[in-house]
Amino acid sequence: MQESPLPQRRFQISGCIVLPLLVFTLAIGLAGGFVASSFLMGRGLLPFQSNGSCPLAQEECKEFATFWQAWQIASSNYVDTKALVPQKMTDGAIEGMLDSLGDQGHTRYLPKEVAQEYQESLQGRFEGIGAYIDVKDGQPLIVQPIEGSPAESAGIKPGDLIMKVDGKSVFGVTVEELRTLVRGPRGTTVRLSVIHTGSTSAVDIDVVRDEIKVPSVTWRMLPDGVALIKLSQFSSPSSDEMKQALEEAKQQGMKSLVLDLRNNPGGYVTSLVDIASQFMAADTVVLLEEDRDGKQSPYKTHDGGVALDVPMVVLVNNNTASAAEILAGALRDQGRAKVIGEPTFGTATVLNQYDLNDGGRILLGTSQWLTPKGQEVRGVGIAPDETVTLDAGALPLSPSEASTLTPEQLKETTDKQLHRALELVGEQAKK
């Protein structure tokens, strides 16, 4: 996702959340789906009891008694009194509680300062270095620098392992902690020690932070009238950017298209439906939303699509999450496109945002998304129609990179997923 947005009011990074180092959290992730219009200000929550009484059922109150006993033991006996910071202890307790629910990479707690940064990240403008990051097994890494970003200009590459930030080891940190270390005002410099893919030694790279305007849609025309369209997240501007890209591609003679959803952590459900409407006829089911009681509600496309009959193929990988998985599943289920690549991440809970009294926020999975045919995505992902994996060290080509290659070079590219997609749309265009 960037220094991190991620999942959205209806990403993650996701998950594994892919997040952008702008710094903000797509998504991360691994990023989840988000309620697209307004914050939920704690609706349905029990009122806080200022007199100290427990507002829960008797059995639950007994469990809380054990928690407070543990708190008091730690507060009264821990050797390092400077470490006994009530706010940090409270944050840790909330994080542990939400982690126990098992909605990895989606349901989570955002402290006050992180919640503000997170919301800003969904608007498409940030200050930072401009790179999507993830943490896997404790190791921070660069998923992909944003095109034209300070990170890309400085030499940060997809797949880079982040070893240190300003000389401080970052192994074992969370995405939120990493973002805090990397972010800062525009014009300031951060030094990243990274190990490039295929190397064994770290190099220090100085990156000057700047304001990052993040286009969620980038595209280029490839040989034979194939438009390669990369959708990096489902943010507020995404639907307008997608429509503009498709209109420009049609003006330039688009005969077919490849929709690249690789490393897309998800985003707003409104953007998802709007974008799906560009490719599928009105009143086509995009997804089914299922609540905790099993009730299902369909989301359908609207009219006005620009590319309803253009032959297309969709690219996905293991970091395709949430809304991106649902879009791939909808295009597949409705017979609109073949899906090529690797099984997706498998996180499609719908996140409601609950604001806490101190400015913090809980992102809570209150329902889940299913594909139009009712397939559950959470914990399973979307299986591609044709599995194509990249060799170790091979990275997806961006539209700008692919556009510099000749047809012969595209056939020899290490991005085998793109190569196969181009073969398929070429076959479709000839029919």
N, C-alpha and C positions, 0 to 999 in steps of 0.2 A: 504496500500500500504503500509511501513516502515517509518522511520522518514520522509519519503515521496518521492516516485517517483510518479507514478500514471501514468495516462493515461500516453505518449511516442510519438515519432515522427509520428507515425500513429497508455497513460494508456488508465480511473478515474472510482484515487480515487480517484481510484474515488474517488467519488462523494463521495450525500454523497461521498466524495472521500476518498478512503482508501489509506493512505500514510504510508511509513515506517519510524520509529523513528531511523534511523541509524546515522545521520538523513537524510532522503531525501523524496521528494514528489512523486507510482506505480502507491496512484494513485490514491492508493489515491484512495485517494478518495476516487471513485470513482472513475481513472484514465482515457482518450479518445484515439481514434486511432491517429496514427501519420504517417506523411510522412516519409518513412523509410530510405531515403538516405541522403539528404542534407538539410541544413537550407535554408529557403526562406528569402533572405535578402531584405525584403520590396518590392518585385516585385509588380508593379502595383500601388505603392503608389505615391501620388502627392508630388512633391519636396517641402521641407521646404523653406519658403520664409524668408530669413534673414532680408529683409527690413520691415518686419512687416505686409505686405499685406496678405490678406486672399486668400488661393488657392482654396477655395470651391465655390459652387454656392451661389448666392446672399442670398437666403433664409437661407442656412446653416450658412453663415457668420453672419446673424442677430442673430442666436441662440448663436453663439460664443461671440457676443458682450454682451449678457446677462450674459454669464459665466464670462467674464472678469470683468463685473460690480460687480458680486458677489464676485469675488476674491479681487477686490480693496476695497470693503466695509469691508470684513473680515480683510484684511491686515491693513487697516487704523484705525479700530475701536475695534478689539477683545481685551479683557481685558488682556490676558496673552500673552505678546509679545514673550516670549520664545517658545511658542507653534507654532508660525508662521514660520515654517520651509518649505521653498519653495519645497524641494524635497519630503517631506512627503505629502504636499498638492497636488503636482502633481501626486504622486503615488495614493493617495486617489481618485483624479478626474478620473484617467484612470480606476481604479478598478470599480468605480461606473458606468462609461460609459459601460464597458464590462458586468457588472452584469445586466444592464438594458436589455441586449439582451435575457436573459432568459435561456441561455444554462448552467444551474446550474451544477457546478462541473467540467466543461470542459473548455469552453472559459474563459480565465482569463489572468491576468497580473502578470508577475514575475519580481520584481526588480532585479537589477544587481547581487547582492550576491545570491539571491534565484535561479536565472536562471543558474548560474554556478553549484550550488549544484544539481539542478534538472537534468542537463545533466549528471552529474557524476552518479546519481542514476540509470540511464538506462543502465549503463555498468556492473552492478552487483557487485560493490565493493564500500564500504562506511566506514566511521568512525562514530561510534555512539553506541547506545545500542542494536539495532536490534529488532525492533518491528513495526508491522503495526498499524497505528493509524487512528482515525477518530474524527470528531467533529460533534455531533448531538445536535441540539437545544442549542448550546453554551457549551455543556459538552464534554470535551475531553475524549477519552476512548481508551483502547487498543483493537484492533480487534484481533490481534494474535501476540505473540512473534515469532520470527524466530527460527527454530530448531537450537539448539546449540549456540544461541546468548547469550551475556552477560545479556540481559533482562530475558531470560528464566532461565538462571543459577541463577540469583538473586531472582527469585520467582515471576516475573511479569507474570500474567495469562490473557488469553483471557477474554474480558468483563470487565476488571478492569477499574474503573472510575478514571481518573487522576485529583486530586484535587489541588495539589501544585507541583511546580518544584523548588527545592532549597528554600522552604519556601514561595514562591510567588504563590498566587492564580492564577489559569489559566482559571477559568470559563469565557466564553465569548471570548476567544482568537480564532484566526483563526489557521488553520493547519500550515500555514507558520510561524506565531508567536510562536506557540508551538515548532516547529522544531528548531527555533533559540534558544529557551531557553534550549532545551535538547541536541543539538549537541555540540561537542567539541572535542579536540584532544584525541587520544587514550591514555589510562593511567590515564586520569582525571576521577573524580567521579561526578555523578549527583544524587541528592536525589529526588525520586518521592514519593509523598504522594498519595496512591491509596486506593480505597475501592473495595475489592474483591466482586465478584458476591455472593449474599446471605448474605452479611454482611452490617452493618450500620455504622461502624466506620473505619476510615482511618488508614493505617499503613504506616510507612516510610520505603522505600526500597532504599538502596544505590546501584547504578549500575556503574561499572567501564567501561568506554567507550573503544572500541577496533575497529580494522579494521574488517569490516563485509564482508565476501564473501557470497553472497546470491545466493544459488542455486534456480533457478526458478522451478525445477522439483525434487521432492523427491518421493520415492516409496518403498513399501515393499510387499513381497508375503504373502498373507493370506491363510487360509485353503482352500482346494479344488482347488488349482491352480489359485486363483483369485489375480491378481495384482492390488493393490490400488495405483494409480498414482495421486499425487497432483501437479497441475500446479498453481503456485502462481502469475505469471505475464508473459507477453510476452516480455521479454527483449532480448538483443542481443544474449546471449548464449542459449536461451530457446529451439530453434529448435534442436540444437545439443544434448542438455541435454535430450530432449524427445526421440530422436532416440536412444541414448545410453541406456536410461532406458528401452525402449521397447525391444531392443536387449538382454539386460541382463535378462529381465523377460522371454523372449522366451527360453533362454538358461536354465532357472530354471524351465521350464515346465509350463509356463503360458497357462491356458485354457480359461480364460476370464479376463476382466479388468473393473475396475471402475475408470473413469476419474473424479477427484474432482476439480471442478472449483469454489467452494465456496470461497468467499472473494477475488476473482481474479479481480483486477481493470482494466485489459486490457493491451495494449502495442502496439508494432510495427505490422503493417499489414503484413510485410514480414514474421515475426515469426508466425503470425496467419496462413498464407497460407501454410508455411512449415509444421507446426504441423498438420493442417487439412489433408495434403497430406500423413501423416503417417497412416491415418484411412480410407481414401476414394480414389477410383481409379483416375488415371490421367484424367484431363479435366472435373472433377466434379466442378460445381459452388459452391464456398464457400460463396460469398457475392456479392451484387450489390452495387456499389458506385453511389450515386445520387447527382448531383451538384445542385446549386441554381436555374438552369433553368429546372430541371427535367430530364436531360440527365442521363442515367444509363449505367455504365460500369461494366462488370462482372470480378471477380477475380476467377481463376480456380486452381485446384490442379495440381501438377506435379507428375511424376512417381517416383518410389523408396520407396513406403510406406512399413513399416515393419509390420503393424497390420491391413491389409485390411479386413481380414475376421474373426478376433477375436471377439467373442460376447462381447458387451460393454454396459455400462450404464453411463450416465453423471449426476453428482450432481451439483446443482446450489442453490444459495440463494439470498437474497435481496441485497447483496453486490457484486454479480457477475455482472461485468460491461463491456461495450465497446467490445473489441475484444473477451473477454470471453463469452459475450452474443451471439456474432455472431457465434463463434465456436459451442456453444450449439445449436443455431438455425439451423446451417448448417447440423450438424449431425442428428438433428431431421427431417428437411425438406427432406433430402436425404435418409431417412429411415435407417440410419446407426445405430442409438442408441436411446433409450428412455431417456427422461430427467426427473429427479426426484428432488424434493425439493420445493423451493418457487419461486414466480415470481422474475425475475431479476431486476436490478436497473433501466434500461431504459435510457441509455445514449450511443448513438452510432454516435455522430458527429465525423468527421475526422478533426483532428487538424493540421493546418499548423502553423509552428513557424516563427514569424517575429521578427528579431533582431532590437532593437532600438539603436539609436546613443550612448546612455549612457551605453550600456551593458545590459539593461533590455530586456525583451522578452514578446511578446504577443502570446499566444496560442489561435488560432481563429478557430472555427468550420466553415470550408468552404464547406463541403459536409457532407453527412450522409450515413451510412451503412444500407442496407436492407438485410433481409435473402434471400436465393436463390429463395424462392417463392414470394419475393417482400414485405414481412411484414416489416413495419416500427417499429423500436425498440425505437427510441428516444421518451421519455415520456411515453412509454408503457411497455417496457421490453419483455422478453420471458416467456410465461406461460409454466410451466412444463407439461409433459404428465400426471404426477401424483403428486399432491400436498401433500407433507409431511413436517410438521413443527416440529421444536424442542420445547420441553417444556421449560418454563422459567428457565434460569440458565443452561440449557444443551448446550454443546459446541461441534463443530465438532471434531472428532478424527483425529489426524495426522496419516500418515502411520506408523510412529514409534510407536505411542501409540496403534494403532489397532493391530500391529503385536505381541504385548505382550499378547493379549487376546486369550483364547481358543475359539473354535466354540460355546460353550455354553455361554461364557461371551459375545461374539459378538451378540448373539441373545438377550441378556439382556441389551445391551448398551443403554445409553441415547441418543446416536447419531442415532435416528430413521431413518434419511435419509440414512445413510450408511447401516443400517440393511436392509432396504427395497431394496436398490441397490444390496446388496449381495443376497437377495432372488431372484431378477429378473435375475441376471447373472447366478445364479445357475440353474434356470429353462431353460435359453437359452442354457447353455452348455450341457444340457441333450437331447436337441432336435437333 
